[in-house]
Amino acid sequence: MNRRLTAAEVERGASSAPAARAQPPSLFDHDVLAVEAIARFDDDPDFVTALARGLAILLVLSDKKRRMSISQVSHRTGIPRAAARRSLHTLECLGFVAADEARHFYLRPRVLSFSHAYLAASPLAVLAQPILDRLGETLHEACSLAILDGEEIVYLARSATSRIMSPALNVGRRLPAYCTSIGQVLLAYLPPEELEAYFARAHFHPYTEYTLTSADRLHEALEAVRSNGVAFASQQMERRLSTIAVPVRDAGGHYVAGMNVILHGRLLSIADMTERFYRPLHDAAMELGSLILG
């Protein structure tokens, strides 16, 4: 029998979405060079710049999904070429990256140890998995759980019976919050000051012609979420991909995650998706939330 999680365990294991503290600058922000994010900590005597550079390089190699030369890594991060070379050499010695004959660098499987350790220790992901599996078997559709982390969502779990779908929706994948149903359902319930801070940082990119690309349109979408308790995102990240999401609240009413149903390769209207998926999705989110103490 699953035990209930305390709020502290959720915060420690899954970085719950409505964190009260301000989000730090993100090395993963596509509109800010990593070197600029790192420079914001110049006045912190305990900040280790070399470590931050190494992590930034791991992130850019992960983000681009292709092999990169030292010059390309330097260009993408803003890190000086000599420093990028030293960081890549260190990561290569430690087994996190490798280089081919042309000295183009790529990630090695050892980087998976970080994500595996996080997911294994995340009580939210562990508790969600059997619930997502049952939901997926009932609906015969892909189902996922994600949390809000800065301006992005991070997928923590998905149903084992999920159909083959976009790699962008795999566990561990980060996606912009503004154009995803889980992102919108979690943004909608942020405290006003945190939502205001989000809009001050947010950058809108048109992934498709349907993507929300303005603060005004996103405000309208979030108001609809608050009214209906459910979020829809149809073809906002990629064509012929639509999702419906509801929030997961702990026993104290705090919004800790979002759960969605994903249709890939076909589209349904908002009315049809609500009729088919809302009730079982809502019930699954309530079941998960009941296991998490406020």
Number of C-alpha atoms within 10 A of each C-alpha: 3 7 10 18 19 17 18 14 17 22 17 13 17 24 18 22 24 21 17 11 7 11 13 9 16 17 22 18 17 14 10 15 18 26 19 15 19 20 10 11 14 12 8 8 7 8 12 12 14 14 11 17 23 18 16 27 23 20 16 20 19 14 13 11 10 12 17 20 17 20 15 16 24 20 14 20 24 17 23 14 16 12 15 24 17 15 23 25 16 14 19 17 11 11 14 18 20 18 17 11 6 8 12 16 22 22 21 14 10 11 14 12 10 9 13 12 10 16 18 11 14 19 20 28 22 15 20 23 19 16 18 29 19 16 23 22 16 10 14 14 17 25 30 27 28 32 28 29 21 20 21 22 27 24 24 25 25 26 23 16 16 18 15 9 14 11 8 13 19 15 17 17 15 21 20 21 22 34 25 26 30 35 29 31 32 28 25 24 20 18 12 11 10 18 15 12 12 18 15 10 12 19 16 15 15 13 15 13 12 15 21 21 18 15 15 10 13 20 16 10 21 23 15 17 22 14 10 10 17 23 27 26 24 23 20 23 23 16 16 14 19 25 24 25 32 29 31 27 22 25 19 13 13 20 24 25 32 26 28 29 30 23 20 19 12 9 17 14 11 15 8 11 17 17 10 11 17 19 11 13 25 18 13 20 25 17 17 23 27 19 19 26 19 18
